[in-house]
Structures are given as C-alpha cells and as structure tokens.
Amino acid sequence: MKKRSLVLIGAAILFTTVSCVKEVYVKPNPTETDTFLSQNPDLTDFDKDCIANGVFKPGMQSKTLHFLLGEPKEKTTKQQSWGTQEVWMYNVGGGKKLFSIEDGGVVGIEEMK
C-alpha cells in the first residue's frame, strides 16, 4: 500500500512539474498588439490577459502564442490515442519550450533544459 501511494505521489509531482512551467515574459509591441486585437475580436479575456502580461499559459489559443513568439523553430505532429497533437518548439528565456497544441489551443507547456 505504501509503495503504491509513493508511486502515485511521484506521478502527480512529475505531471505538475511538466504542466506548470515557469511563466516567461515577453513585451509585445503596442502597435502590433492593437492590430492583432482588432483583427481577432473573438479572443477570450484569458488570451487578452496573456498578451497584456506577455505570459504563456495552457488554455491560450495557438494564434495568440504565434502572435507573441512568431513562427516556431520546429513543429512536429504526434498521433495520440485521443487525436492529433502538434508540438511547437521555441527558444525562449534562455531555454527551449515545447508547446502542445490541440484543436487550436495550448494544452501543455514543457521546459527543456
């Protein structure tokens, strides 16, 4: 029983570490931001907040990520059991970040050392 509990706790810590990467701040150009916001009136308040604060979080739309960081250095596609997932890689904040994209949204962020 003890062993199973330790395994579950370890798995929970690993999952939390992978999905809760330190926030990275970028400073979007105010003119470009205004243009992007006017061209994308469907953005959620969550996405607008990410842009205003220059942070990346799971739940933001992939077009918001693309606006903030531009074209990814590398894109790969993975076939998961539940569907197709893209992984966008960027060099950000002195390291590599992998953004998992599903159905046009960021579902995970992983920091590579």
A tleap script that builds the chain and sets N, CA, C and O, in Angstrom:
source leaprc.protein.ff14SB
mol = sequence {
  NMET LYS LYS ARG SER LEU VAL LEU ILE GLY
  ALA ALA ILE LEU PHE THR THR VAL SER CYS
  VAL LYS GLU VAL TYR VAL LYS PRO ASN PRO
  THR GLU THR ASP THR PHE LEU SER GLN ASN
  PRO ASP LEU THR ASP PHE ASP LYS ASP CYS
  ILE ALA ASN GLY VAL PHE LYS PRO GLY MET
  GLN SER LYS THR LEU HIE PHE LEU LEU GLY
  GLU PRO LYS GLU LYS THR THR LYS GLN GLN
  SER TRP GLY THR GLN GLU VAL TRP MET TYR
  ASN VAL GLY GLY GLY LYS LYS LEU PHE SER
  ILE GLU ASP GLY GLY VAL VAL GLY ILE GLU
  GLU MET CLYS
}
set mol.1.N position { 0.823 -1.191 0.000 }
set mol.1.CA position { 0.000 0.000 0.000 }
set mol.1.C position { 0.870 1.259 0.000 }
set mol.1.O position { 0.608 2.208 -0.739 }
set mol.2.N position { 1.913 1.251 0.844 }
set mol.2.CA position { 2.811 2.392 0.922 }
set mol.2.C position { 3.496 2.655 -0.426 }
set mol.2.O position { 3.613 3.798 -0.868 }
set mol.3.N position { 3.938 1.581 -1.059 }
set mol.3.CA position { 4.648 1.689 -2.332 }
set mol.3.C position { 3.749 2.310 -3.402 }
set mol.3.O position { 4.190 3.179 -4.155 }
set mol.4.N position { 2.489 1.867 -3.472 }
set mol.4.CA position { 1.553 2.401 -4.463 }
set mol.4.C position { 1.301 3.891 -4.220 }
set mol.4.O position { 1.218 4.667 -5.172 }
set mol.5.N position { 1.181 4.291 -2.957 }
set mol.5.CA position { 0.969 5.700 -2.625 }
set mol.5.C position { 2.150 6.550 -3.068 }
set mol.5.O position { 1.970 7.646 -3.600 }
set mol.6.N position { 3.359 6.041 -2.849 }
set mol.6.CA position { 4.547 6.779 -3.259 }
set mol.6.C position { 4.622 6.921 -4.771 }
set mol.6.O position { 5.029 7.967 -5.277 }
set mol.7.N position { 4.234 5.881 -5.493 }
set mol.7.CA position { 4.232 5.936 -6.950 }
set mol.7.C position { 3.220 6.973 -7.424 }
set mol.7.O position { 3.524 7.763 -8.317 }
set mol.8.N position { 2.034 6.985 -6.848 }
set mol.8.CA position { 1.007 7.958 -7.234 }
set mol.8.C position { 1.438 9.377 -6.916 }
set mol.8.O position { 1.204 10.288 -7.711 }
set mol.9.N position { 2.061 9.578 -5.767 }
set mol.9.CA position { 2.552 10.913 -5.406 }
set mol.9.C position { 3.644 11.339 -6.379 }
set mol.9.O position { 3.655 12.484 -6.831 }
set mol.10.N position { 4.566 10.427 -6.710 }
set mol.10.CA position { 5.628 10.745 -7.669 }
set mol.10.C position { 5.078 11.112 -9.027 }
set mol.10.O position { 5.554 12.052 -9.663 }
set mol.11.N position { 4.065 10.367 -9.480 }
set mol.11.CA position { 3.452 10.666 -10.779 }
set mol.11.C position { 2.774 12.019 -10.748 }
set mol.11.O position { 2.848 12.766 -11.724 }
set mol.12.N position { 2.116 12.350 -9.653 }
set mol.12.CA position { 1.444 13.651 -9.535 }
set mol.12.C position { 2.455 14.793 -9.569 }
set mol.12.O position { 2.210 15.819 -10.204 }
set mol.13.N position { 3.580 14.623 -8.896 }
set mol.13.CA position { 4.623 15.657 -8.899 }
set mol.13.C position { 5.195 15.828 -10.295 }
set mol.13.O position { 5.384 16.958 -10.746 }
set mol.14.N position { 5.474 14.736 -10.989 }
set mol.14.CA position { 6.011 14.804 -12.347 }
set mol.14.C position { 5.037 15.515 -13.266 }
set mol.14.O position { 5.442 16.390 -14.031 }
set mol.15.N position { 3.745 15.153 -13.206 }
set mol.15.CA position { 2.745 15.791 -14.063 }
set mol.15.C position { 2.676 17.283 -13.781 }
set mol.15.O position { 2.617 18.089 -14.710 }
set mol.16.N position { 2.682 17.656 -12.504 }
set mol.16.CA position { 2.611 19.065 -12.131 }
set mol.16.C position { 3.836 19.809 -12.632 }
set mol.16.O position { 3.715 20.938 -13.107 }
set mol.17.N position { 5.006 19.208 -12.538 }
set mol.17.CA position { 6.237 19.853 -12.990 }
set mol.17.C position { 6.209 20.104 -14.489 }
set mol.17.O position { 6.626 21.171 -14.939 }
set mol.18.N position { 5.726 19.143 -15.271 }
set mol.18.CA position { 5.695 19.292 -16.722 }
set mol.18.C position { 4.653 20.312 -17.158 }
set mol.18.O position { 4.905 21.086 -18.082 }
set mol.19.N position { 3.495 20.333 -16.519 }
set mol.19.CA position { 2.416 21.191 -16.991 }
set mol.19.C position { 2.452 22.597 -16.409 }
set mol.19.O position { 1.756 23.476 -16.916 }
set mol.20.N position { 3.229 22.840 -15.375 }
set mol.20.CA position { 3.269 24.156 -14.734 }
set mol.20.C position { 4.655 24.764 -14.866 }
set mol.20.O position { 5.365 24.928 -13.873 }
set mol.21.N position { 5.029 25.090 -16.057 }
set mol.21.CA position { 6.337 25.668 -16.336 }
set mol.21.C position { 6.344 27.123 -15.885 }
set mol.21.O position { 5.315 27.799 -15.901 }
set mol.22.N position { 7.509 27.588 -15.488 }
set mol.22.CA position { 7.633 28.992 -15.119 }
set mol.22.C position { 7.099 29.869 -16.249 }
set mol.22.O position { 7.294 29.582 -17.430 }
set mol.23.N position { 6.427 30.935 -15.857 }
set mol.23.CA position { 5.919 31.863 -16.871 }
set mol.23.C position { 7.097 32.621 -17.477 }
set mol.23.O position { 8.049 32.978 -16.783 }
set mol.24.N position { 7.014 32.852 -18.750 }
set mol.24.CA position { 8.034 33.612 -19.463 }
set mol.24.C position { 7.387 34.908 -19.925 }
set mol.24.O position { 6.265 34.899 -20.434 }
set mol.25.N position { 8.067 35.990 -19.756 }
set mol.25.CA position { 7.504 37.287 -20.108 }
set mol.25.C position { 8.119 37.816 -21.396 }
set mol.25.O position { 9.335 37.780 -21.583 }
set mol.26.N position { 7.270 38.299 -22.264 }
set mol.26.CA position { 7.700 38.987 -23.476 }
set mol.26.C position { 6.998 40.331 -23.485 }
set mol.26.O position { 5.941 40.498 -22.877 }
set mol.27.N position { 7.587 41.275 -24.171 }
set mol.27.CA position { 6.983 42.602 -24.227 }
set mol.27.C position { 6.478 42.831 -25.649 }
set mol.27.O position { 7.251 43.200 -26.533 }
set mol.28.N position { 5.175 42.611 -25.869 }
set mol.28.CA position { 4.640 42.813 -27.219 }
set mol.28.C position { 4.651 44.292 -27.603 }
set mol.28.O position { 4.460 45.170 -26.761 }
set mol.29.N position { 4.876 44.545 -28.875 }
set mol.29.CA position { 4.839 45.897 -29.410 }
set mol.29.C position { 3.397 46.416 -29.331 }
set mol.29.O position { 2.488 45.761 -29.842 }
set mol.30.N position { 3.166 47.590 -28.696 }
set mol.30.CA position { 1.794 48.093 -28.531 }
set mol.30.C position { 1.039 48.277 -29.847 }
set mol.30.O position { -0.155 47.985 -29.909 }
set mol.31.N position { 1.699 48.749 -30.887 }
set mol.31.CA position { 1.031 48.946 -32.174 }
set mol.31.C position { 0.630 47.604 -32.774 }
set mol.31.O position { -0.494 47.449 -33.252 }
set mol.32.N position { 1.540 46.634 -32.753 }
set mol.32.CA position { 1.232 45.297 -33.271 }
set mol.32.C position { 0.139 44.627 -32.432 }
set mol.32.O position { -0.706 43.907 -32.964 }
set mol.33.N position { 0.165 44.868 -31.128 }
set mol.33.CA position { -0.864 44.308 -30.249 }
set mol.33.C position { -2.236 44.854 -30.616 }
set mol.33.O position { -3.196 44.093 -30.738 }
set mol.34.N position { -2.335 46.173 -30.795 }
set mol.34.CA position { -3.615 46.784 -31.172 }
set mol.34.C position { -4.125 46.209 -32.489 }
set mol.34.O position { -5.314 45.918 -32.623 }
set mol.35.N position { -3.234 46.047 -33.456 }
set mol.35.CA position { -3.619 45.488 -34.753 }
set mol.35.C position { -4.108 44.053 -34.592 }
set mol.35.O position { -5.144 43.681 -35.142 }
set mol.36.N position { -3.359 43.246 -33.838 }
set mol.36.CA position { -3.744 41.849 -33.625 }
set mol.36.C position { -5.100 41.754 -32.933 }
set mol.36.O position { -5.945 40.952 -33.331 }
set mol.37.N position { -5.310 42.558 -31.911 }
set mol.37.CA position { -6.578 42.529 -31.183 }
set mol.37.C position { -7.745 42.958 -32.069 }
set mol.37.O position { -8.832 42.386 -31.984 }
set mol.38.N position { -7.525 43.958 -32.913 }
set mol.38.CA position { -8.617 44.402 -33.794 }
set mol.38.C position { -8.913 43.367 -34.883 }
set mol.38.O position { -10.050 43.260 -35.342 }
set mol.39.N position { -7.898 42.606 -35.297 }
set mol.39.CA position { -8.097 41.567 -36.318 }
set mol.39.C position { -8.652 40.270 -35.727 }
set mol.39.O position { -9.079 39.384 -36.467 }
set mol.40.N position { -8.646 40.155 -34.403 }
set mol.40.CA position { -9.101 38.943 -33.731 }
set mol.40.C position { -10.090 39.293 -32.613 }
set mol.40.O position { -9.790 39.102 -31.434 }
set mol.41.N position { -11.256 39.799 -32.981 }
set mol.41.CA position { -12.219 40.216 -31.951 }
set mol.41.C position { -12.779 39.044 -31.141 }
set mol.41.O position { -13.420 39.259 -30.112 }
set mol.42.N position { -12.546 37.810 -31.591 }
set mol.42.CA position { -13.056 36.638 -30.886 }
set mol.42.C position { -12.148 36.159 -29.753 }
set mol.42.O position { -12.456 35.166 -29.094 }
set mol.43.N position { -11.034 36.855 -29.521 }
set mol.43.CA position { -10.118 36.430 -28.457 }
set mol.43.C position { -10.810 36.480 -27.103 }
set mol.43.O position { -11.586 37.389 -26.808 }
set mol.44.N position { -10.508 35.487 -26.298 }
set mol.44.CA position { -11.077 35.449 -24.949 }
set mol.44.C position { -10.350 36.449 -24.055 }
set mol.44.O position { -9.263 36.924 -24.386 }
set mol.45.N position { -10.959 36.754 -22.934 }
set mol.45.CA position { -10.301 37.626 -21.954 }
set mol.45.C position { -9.010 36.982 -21.459 }
set mol.45.O position { -8.042 37.678 -21.154 }
set mol.46.N position { -8.997 35.648 -21.379 }
set mol.46.CA position { -7.799 34.923 -20.963 }
set mol.46.C position { -6.641 35.200 -21.928 }
set mol.46.O position { -5.521 35.480 -21.500 }
set mol.47.N position { -6.923 35.120 -23.245 }
set mol.47.CA position { -5.887 35.390 -24.250 }
set mol.47.C position { -5.435 36.848 -24.186 }
set mol.47.O position { -4.242 37.139 -24.276 }
set mol.48.N position { -6.385 37.752 -24.031 }
set mol.48.CA position { -6.037 39.172 -23.941 }
set mol.48.C position { -5.154 39.441 -22.732 }
set mol.48.O position { -4.237 40.259 -22.794 }
set mol.49.N position { -5.433 38.751 -21.637 }
set mol.49.CA position { -4.620 38.894 -20.437 }
set mol.49.C position { -3.210 38.352 -20.673 }
set mol.49.O position { -2.231 38.955 -20.231 }
set mol.50.N position { -3.104 37.214 -21.370 }
set mol.50.CA position { -1.785 36.657 -21.696 }
set mol.50.C position { -0.980 37.639 -22.534 }
set mol.50.O position { 0.219 37.809 -22.314 }
set mol.51.N position { -1.631 38.281 -23.491 }
set mol.51.CA position { -0.947 39.260 -24.340 }
set mol.51.C position { -0.522 40.470 -23.513 }
set mol.51.O position { 0.621 40.918 -23.600 }
set mol.52.N position { -1.444 40.995 -22.715 }
set mol.52.CA position { -1.153 42.195 -21.912 }
set mol.52.C position { 0.003 41.959 -20.949 }
set mol.52.O position { 0.811 42.855 -20.705 }
set mol.53.N position { 0.079 40.730 -20.394 }
set mol.53.CA position { 1.128 40.421 -19.424 }
set mol.53.C position { 2.330 39.722 -20.043 }
set mol.53.O position { 3.329 39.490 -19.361 }
set mol.54.N position { 2.246 39.381 -21.334 }
set mol.54.CA position { 3.364 38.735 -22.022 }
set mol.54.C position { 3.708 37.373 -21.452 }
set mol.54.O position { 4.881 37.014 -21.351 }
set mol.55.N position { 2.669 36.600 -21.072 }
set mol.55.CA position { 2.913 35.276 -20.497 }
set mol.55.C position { 2.269 34.197 -21.361 }
set mol.55.O position { 1.382 34.469 -22.170 }
set mol.56.N position { 2.738 32.971 -21.167 }
set mol.56.CA position { 2.226 31.819 -21.904 }
set mol.56.C position { 1.626 30.860 -20.892 }
set mol.56.O position { 2.264 30.509 -19.899 }
set mol.57.N position { 0.390 30.436 -21.153 }
set mol.57.CA position { -0.279 29.527 -20.228 }
set mol.57.C position { -1.110 28.532 -21.010 }
set mol.57.O position { -1.657 28.860 -22.063 }
set mol.58.N position { -1.207 27.307 -20.492 }
set mol.58.CA position { -2.153 26.378 -21.102 }
set mol.58.C position { -3.548 27.000 -21.087 }
set mol.58.O position { -3.956 27.631 -20.113 }
set mol.59.N position { -4.256 26.807 -22.177 }
set mol.59.CA position { -5.587 27.394 -22.309 }
set mol.59.C position { -5.625 28.549 -23.292 }
set mol.59.O position { -6.695 28.928 -23.768 }
set mol.60.N position { -4.462 29.110 -23.598 }
set mol.60.CA position { -4.445 30.196 -24.589 }
set mol.60.C position { -4.566 29.609 -25.994 }
set mol.60.O position { -4.210 28.453 -26.224 }
set mol.61.N position { -5.064 30.403 -26.917 }
set mol.61.CA position { -5.204 29.955 -28.297 }
set mol.61.C position { -3.830 29.936 -28.972 }
set mol.61.O position { -2.949 30.729 -28.640 }
set mol.62.N position { -3.669 29.026 -29.913 }
set mol.62.CA position { -2.384 28.912 -30.605 }
set mol.62.C position { -2.078 30.176 -31.407 }
set mol.62.O position { -0.910 30.525 -31.578 }
set mol.63.N position { -3.105 30.865 -31.901 }
set mol.63.CA position { -2.834 32.093 -32.654 }
set mol.63.C position { -2.270 33.185 -31.740 }
set mol.63.O position { -1.514 34.044 -32.193 }
set mol.64.N position { -2.633 33.153 -30.463 }
set mol.64.CA position { -2.070 34.108 -29.507 }
set mol.64.C position { -0.605 33.788 -29.256 }
set mol.64.O position { 0.234 34.687 -29.207 }
set mol.65.N position { -0.300 32.508 -29.098 }
set mol.65.CA position { 1.095 32.085 -28.939 }
set mol.65.C position { 1.913 32.498 -30.154 }
set mol.65.O position { 3.018 33.023 -30.017 }
set mol.66.N position { 1.371 32.260 -31.339 }
set mol.66.CA position { 2.067 32.626 -32.575 }
set mol.66.C position { 2.294 34.140 -32.644 }
set mol.66.O position { 3.351 34.592 -33.085 }
set mol.67.N position { 1.309 34.912 -32.210 }
set mol.67.CA position { 1.478 36.374 -32.193 }
set mol.67.C position { 2.626 36.768 -31.267 }
set mol.67.O position { 3.463 37.596 -31.627 }
set mol.68.N position { 2.664 36.179 -30.083 }
set mol.68.CA position { 3.677 36.557 -29.095 }
set mol.68.C position { 5.084 36.105 -29.464 }
set mol.68.O position { 6.050 36.826 -29.213 }
set mol.69.N position { 5.212 34.908 -30.062 }
set mol.69.CA position { 6.548 34.358 -30.315 }
set mol.69.C position { 6.908 34.189 -31.781 }
set mol.69.O position { 8.057 33.885 -32.103 }
set mol.70.N position { 5.947 34.380 -32.672 }
set mol.70.CA position { 6.240 34.210 -34.086 }
set mol.70.C position { 6.209 32.756 -34.503 }
set mol.70.O position { 5.609 31.914 -33.835 }
set mol.71.N position { 6.852 32.477 -35.595 }
set mol.71.CA position { 6.877 31.122 -36.150 }
set mol.71.C position { 7.746 30.233 -35.255 }
set mol.71.O position { 8.850 30.630 -34.884 }
set mol.72.N position { 7.262 29.039 -34.906 }
set mol.72.CA position { 8.079 28.140 -34.078 }
set mol.72.C position { 9.353 27.715 -34.804 }
set mol.72.O position { 9.392 27.638 -36.032 }
set mol.73.N position { 10.384 27.444 -34.024 }
set mol.73.CA position { 11.637 26.960 -34.596 }
set mol.73.C position { 11.423 25.595 -35.238 }
set mol.73.O position { 12.047 25.252 -36.242 }
set mol.74.N position { 10.520 24.827 -34.628 }
set mol.74.CA position { 10.247 23.487 -35.143 }
set mol.74.C position { 8.813 23.104 -34.786 }
set mol.74.O position { 8.315 23.436 -33.710 }
set mol.75.N position { 8.156 22.397 -35.713 }
set mol.75.CA position { 6.808 21.874 -35.473 }
set mol.75.C position { 6.821 20.383 -35.747 }
set mol.75.O position { 7.347 19.931 -36.764 }
set mol.76.N position { 6.238 19.624 -34.831 }
set mol.76.CA position { 6.081 18.192 -35.066 }
set mol.76.C position { 4.629 17.822 -34.793 }
set mol.76.O position { 3.915 18.533 -34.085 }
set mol.77.N position { 4.209 16.716 -35.356 }
set mol.77.CA position { 2.851 16.219 -35.155 }
set mol.77.C position { 2.932 14.847 -34.519 }
set mol.77.O position { 3.704 13.987 -34.943 }
set mol.78.N position { 2.111 14.658 -33.484 }
set mol.78.CA position { 2.043 13.367 -32.801 }
set mol.78.C position { 0.620 12.854 -32.899 }
set mol.78.O position { -0.340 13.602 -32.718 }
set mol.79.N position { 0.499 11.569 -33.185 }
set mol.79.CA position { -0.820 10.947 -33.153 }
set mol.79.C position { -1.007 10.334 -31.776 }
set mol.79.O position { -0.341 9.360 -31.426 }
set mol.80.N position { -1.905 10.900 -31.006 }
set mol.80.CA position { -2.223 10.385 -29.677 }
set mol.80.C position { -3.460 9.495 -29.782 }
set mol.80.O position { -4.135 9.493 -30.811 }
set mol.81.N position { -3.756 8.755 -28.746 }
set mol.81.CA position { -4.927 7.883 -28.762 }
set mol.81.C position { -6.225 8.679 -28.866 }
set mol.81.O position { -7.223 8.162 -29.369 }
set mol.82.N position { -6.227 9.912 -28.406 }
set mol.82.CA position { -7.430 10.748 -28.439 }
set mol.82.C position { -7.484 11.676 -29.646 }
set mol.82.O position { -8.515 12.304 -29.888 }
set mol.83.N position { -6.405 11.775 -30.405 }
set mol.83.CA position { -6.399 12.619 -31.585 }
set mol.83.C position { -5.007 13.110 -31.921 }
set mol.83.O position { -4.016 12.640 -31.362 }
set mol.84.N position { -4.942 14.054 -32.834 }
set mol.84.CA position { -3.667 14.595 -33.296 }
set mol.84.C position { -3.253 15.774 -32.427 }
set mol.84.O position { -4.072 16.610 -32.046 }
set mol.85.N position { -1.973 15.817 -32.127 }
set mol.85.CA position { -1.411 16.884 -31.313 }
set mol.85.C position { -0.181 17.429 -32.025 }
set mol.85.O position { 0.659 16.665 -32.501 }
set mol.86.N position { -0.078 18.744 -32.097 }
set mol.86.CA position { 1.134 19.369 -32.625 }
set mol.86.C position { 2.000 19.800 -31.456 }
set mol.86.O position { 1.491 20.124 -30.383 }
set mol.87.N position { 3.298 19.804 -31.663 }
set mol.87.CA position { 4.232 20.318 -30.674 }
set mol.87.C position { 5.053 21.404 -31.358 }
set mol.87.O position { 5.736 21.157 -32.352 }
set mol.88.N position { 4.971 22.613 -30.804 }
set mol.88.CA position { 5.724 23.745 -31.327 }
set mol.88.C position { 6.897 24.001 -30.390 }
set mol.88.O position { 6.713 24.105 -29.177 }
set mol.89.N position { 8.111 24.103 -30.952 }
set mol.89.CA position { 9.295 24.358 -30.156 }
set mol.89.C position { 9.797 25.774 -30.401 }
set mol.89.O position { 9.907 26.229 -31.540 }
set mol.90.N position { 10.094 26.449 -29.315 }
set mol.90.CA position { 10.651 27.802 -29.362 }
set mol.90.C position { 11.871 27.874 -28.454 }
set mol.90.O position { 11.961 27.149 -27.463 }
set mol.91.N position { 12.807 28.753 -28.797 }
set mol.91.CA position { 13.885 29.131 -27.888 }
set mol.91.C position { 13.403 30.391 -27.179 }
set mol.91.O position { 13.281 31.454 -27.788 }
set mol.92.N position { 13.131 30.258 -25.886 }
set mol.92.CA position { 12.561 31.357 -25.114 }
set mol.92.C position { 13.211 31.408 -23.745 }
set mol.92.O position { 13.432 30.376 -23.111 }
set mol.93.N position { 13.513 32.603 -23.297 }
set mol.93.CA position { 14.003 32.774 -21.930 }
set mol.93.C position { 15.240 31.959 -21.608 }
set mol.93.O position { 15.373 31.462 -20.489 }
set mol.94.N position { 16.136 31.811 -22.546 }
set mol.94.CA position { 17.374 31.086 -22.301 }
set mol.94.C position { 17.251 29.572 -22.367 }
set mol.94.O position { 18.191 28.857 -22.019 }
set mol.95.N position { 16.101 29.077 -22.811 }
set mol.95.CA position { 15.917 27.637 -22.921 }
set mol.95.C position { 14.907 27.304 -24.002 }
set mol.95.O position { 14.346 28.187 -24.650 }
set mol.96.N position { 14.690 26.020 -24.182 }
set mol.96.CA position { 13.707 25.567 -25.169 }
set mol.96.C position { 12.393 25.285 -24.465 }
set mol.96.O position { 12.363 24.732 -23.366 }
set mol.97.N position { 11.313 25.674 -25.114 }
set mol.97.CA position { 9.974 25.412 -24.595 }
set mol.97.C position { 9.193 24.666 -25.666 }
set mol.97.O position { 9.206 25.040 -26.839 }
set mol.98.N position { 8.512 23.606 -25.246 }
set mol.98.CA position { 7.650 22.838 -26.138 }
set mol.98.C position { 6.207 23.133 -25.758 }
set mol.98.O position { 5.813 22.967 -24.604 }
set mol.99.N position { 5.426 23.570 -26.732 }
set mol.99.CA position { 4.021 23.892 -26.528 }
set mol.99.C position { 3.197 22.831 -27.235 }
set mol.99.O position { 3.296 22.678 -28.452 }
set mol.100.N position { 2.387 22.099 -26.488 }
set mol.100.CA position { 1.496 21.094 -27.068 }
set mol.100.C position { 0.208 21.782 -27.488 }
set mol.100.O position { -0.425 22.480 -26.696 }
set mol.101.N position { -0.174 21.577 -28.750 }
set mol.101.CA position { -1.332 22.248 -29.333 }
set mol.101.C position { -2.359 21.198 -29.744 }
set mol.101.O position { -2.029 20.225 -30.422 }
set mol.102.N position { -3.602 21.402 -29.329 }
set mol.102.CA position { -4.717 20.556 -29.753 }
set mol.102.C position { -5.905 21.454 -30.072 }
set mol.102.O position { -6.220 22.372 -29.315 }
set mol.103.N position { -6.549 21.190 -31.179 }
set mol.103.CA position { -7.752 21.936 -31.576 }
set mol.103.C position { -7.573 23.450 -31.471 }
set mol.103.O position { -8.481 24.154 -31.029 }
set mol.104.N position { -6.416 23.949 -31.872 }
set mol.104.CA position { -6.176 25.391 -31.907 }
set mol.104.C position { -5.877 26.029 -30.576 }
set mol.104.O position { -5.916 27.253 -30.450 }
set mol.105.N position { -5.576 25.207 -29.567 }
set mol.105.CA position { -5.260 25.765 -28.241 }
set mol.105.C position { -4.054 25.096 -27.611 }
set mol.105.O position { -3.728 23.950 -27.920 }
set mol.106.N position { -3.394 25.832 -26.717 }
set mol.106.CA position { -2.240 25.306 -25.987 }
set mol.106.C position { -2.769 24.456 -24.836 }
set mol.106.O position { -3.512 24.942 -23.983 }
set mol.107.N position { -2.380 23.183 -24.822 }
set mol.107.CA position { -2.839 22.283 -23.767 }
set mol.107.C position { -1.714 21.900 -22.804 }
set mol.107.O position { -1.969 21.298 -21.761 }
set mol.108.N position { -0.481 22.244 -23.147 }
set mol.108.CA position { 0.634 21.938 -22.266 }
set mol.108.C position { 1.888 22.686 -22.674 }
set mol.108.O position { 2.090 23.012 -23.844 }
set mol.109.N position { 2.722 22.948 -21.684 }
set mol.109.CA position { 3.996 23.631 -21.919 }
set mol.109.C position { 5.062 22.859 -21.154 }
set mol.109.O position { 4.918 22.573 -19.966 }
set mol.110.N position { 6.130 22.532 -21.865 }
set mol.110.CA position { 7.219 21.792 -21.237 }
set mol.110.C position { 8.509 22.551 -21.461 }
set mol.110.O position { 8.792 23.007 -22.569 }
set mol.111.N position { 9.286 22.683 -20.406 }
set mol.111.CA position { 10.566 23.365 -20.475 }
set mol.111.C position { 11.663 22.339 -20.651 }
set mol.111.O position { 11.745 21.382 -19.881 }
set mol.112.N position { 12.512 22.522 -21.656 }
set mol.112.CA position { 13.632 21.631 -21.903 }
set mol.112.C position { 14.901 22.324 -21.437 }
set mol.112.O position { 15.102 23.510 -21.701 }
set mol.113.N position { 15.733 21.604 -20.764 }
set mol.113.CA position { 16.982 22.190 -20.262 }
set mol.113.C position { 18.112 21.888 -21.191 }
set mol.113.O position { 19.245 22.298 -20.939 }
savepdb mol mol.pdb
quit
